[in-house]
């Protein structure tokens, strides 16, 4: 009898887990739409729950309330997949297999631009909330530090031996982080009307000159 009780406690329902994940997805989708329309301060948990078709308690239990929802939104957008670890491992292996430093840099930029495109509306929400919400300002600073660390590590892994003379990995990471920033992406794409493709080509060429030297900059220019 005891063995049967313990076995039932270890039981896990894939259906229940799938339902929970679907509910979480509905909450995040609803929250993103409301955050974009009303801003962080103008969005309530009750409004998110109503649009998602769940109870407010479900929002708190599944994502920890409004702050947890915003953090989950940006984390999901950065990852861009249900299994980011496996995808990153495959991507890193593919980049490492490229013999040309300019090609590796182009892949790094492409990767960064994909993240920028996915996270653009959420970064706008965070920027809009940062003046009045200490939480949002802190989140923005943490995202910056995480981004700098990740980008510097990619440079260390894939471009360390190809950086132009006198440029350290740390300095290269700082320059990459500044130029491939959400704020600059927002200015060029949202405010000045560049296409994402034009931004990617410009950024690839600029970072080629900054990190690898003028002769290593990709010749690709043009406008999309």
N, C-alpha and C positions, 0 to 999 in steps of 0.2 A: 504494500500500500504506500509506504513512504517513498519508494522508488518512483511510483506513478505520479505522486504529487510533485516531486522534484523535476520530473521530466516535463510536466505541464508548465512549470514556471520557466523552463528554458525555451518554451515554444515561441517561435517568431513568425508572424504572418506577413509574407511578402505583399499580400493584397493591402493590408493595413498600412504598411510602410509606403506603398505606392500611393495610396489615398492621401497620406500625410504630405507626401512630396507634391502631389497635385494641388493640395490646399495651400501649401507654402507658395507654390508658383502663382496661384491666383492672387494671393495677398500681395506678393511682390509686384505683379503686373498692375494691380489696382493702385498700390502706393505710388509707383512711378508716375502713372498718369496724373494722380492728384498732386504729387510734389511738383511736377512740371507746370500744372495749371495754377495751383494755389500757393506754391512755395512750401517750405518746410513748416514755418510757423502757422500758416493758414490751413494745414492739413491735420485732422484729428484721427485718432485711432478708430473712433466710431465711424467716420467717413470711409476710412480704408476698409473696415469690416463690412460696411453696407455695400460698397461697390464690389467687394470680393464675394459677397454672399455668405459670410461667416459671422460668428459672434465676435464681439470685441475681446472676449476672453481667449478665443482661439488665436487672435493676433498676439496677445501677450504671451500665451503659452508656447506658441510655435516660433516666435521671433523676438520676444522680449520687449514688445511695445514699439513706439515710433522710432526711437534711436536704433534699436536692433534691426528694424526694417531697413533704415537707411544704410547701416553698415552692411547688411546682407545684400542689398542692391548693388553697392559698389564692389563688394567682393565677388559676387556672381558675374558682374560685367567684366571685371578684370580677368577672371578665370576663363569665361567664355565657353565652358564645357563642363559636363558632369564629372569628368575624370581628368582634371588639369595636370596632375602629376605624370600620367602616362603620355599625354599629348606633349608636355614640355620635354620629356625625355626623348621622344621621337624627334621632335623639332631640333633639339640640341645636337643630336647625333647627325642629323641631316646637314646642319650648318657646319659642324666640325669636318664633314667629309669634303667640303668645298676647298679647293687649293688656293683660290684667289681671295685675298683679303677684302677687295672691293665687293665681291659677291657675298662674302660673309656679312659685311657691314650692311649691304642692301637687305639681306634677310633679317638682320636685327631691326632695321628701320621698319620694314614691312610688319614685323611682329608688334613693334611699338605702336605703329599707326592703327593696326587692328584694335588694340586696346583703347587708344584714344577715341576712335569712332564709336566703340561700344559704350564708353564711359562718359562721353560728352554731356548728355543731359543730366546725368547724376552729379558730375562735377559742378555743373551750373547751379544745381540745387544747393550743394554744399557751400559754394561761394556766396550765394544769396543769403544763406542762413548764418554765415560766419560772423557777421557784424553784431548780431543780437544773441546768438546761441553759442555759448562757450564750448559746448559739445562739438558743434560743427567746426569751429576753428581748430580744436584739438584733433578732430578726425582729419581735417585737411593737412595739418602738419605731419600726422602719422603717415598718411598716404604719400606725402612727399618723401619722407625718409625711407619708406618701404620701396618706393619707386627708384630712388637714388641707389639704394643697396642692390636691388635686382639688376638695374642697368649696368652698374659698375661691375658686378659679378659676371654678367654676360660679356662685357668687354675684356675682363681678365681671362675668361675662358676661351674666347674666340678671336681676340685681336691683340692680345698683350705683346706678342713678338713683332707686330706689324705697325705699332704706333709710331708716329713721326719722332725723330730724335728729340730728346729732352722732355717729352710728354709722358707723365706718369699715368698709371692706370687710374689712380684716384682723381687726377685732374681731368682725364678723359671722361670719367664717369660724371663729373660735375658739369662738363660742357654738354655732354649728351643729354643729361637730365634737364638742363636749362632749355636746350633747343627743342627737345621732344616733350615739351610740357603741355599739360591740358590747357593752360592759360594761352599759350601761343597758338595752339591748335584752334581754340575758340576764337581768337582774334582773326586768324586767317580764313578759317572755314565759315564760321557763323557770322562774323562782323564784316569781313571783306569779300566774302563770296567765293573763295577758292573752292575748287572741288577737292575731295579727299585725295584723288590721284595726283593732282598738281602739288598738293602739300607734300605727299610722299616723295615725289621726284625732287622737289626743292630741298627737302630735309636730307635725303640721301646724298645729294651733291654737296650741300653745305657741310655735313658731318664728314664726308670724305675728305674735304679740304682741312677741316679742323683737326681730325684725328689721324689721318694717314698722310696728309701733306697735299699741296696743290696738284701734283702730278697724279695723285691717286683719286682725285675727285671724279665721279662718274660723268661722262660727257652728256648724259641724258638731261635735257632741259625741257623745253616745250610746255605747253599748257593743255590741260585736259578740257 
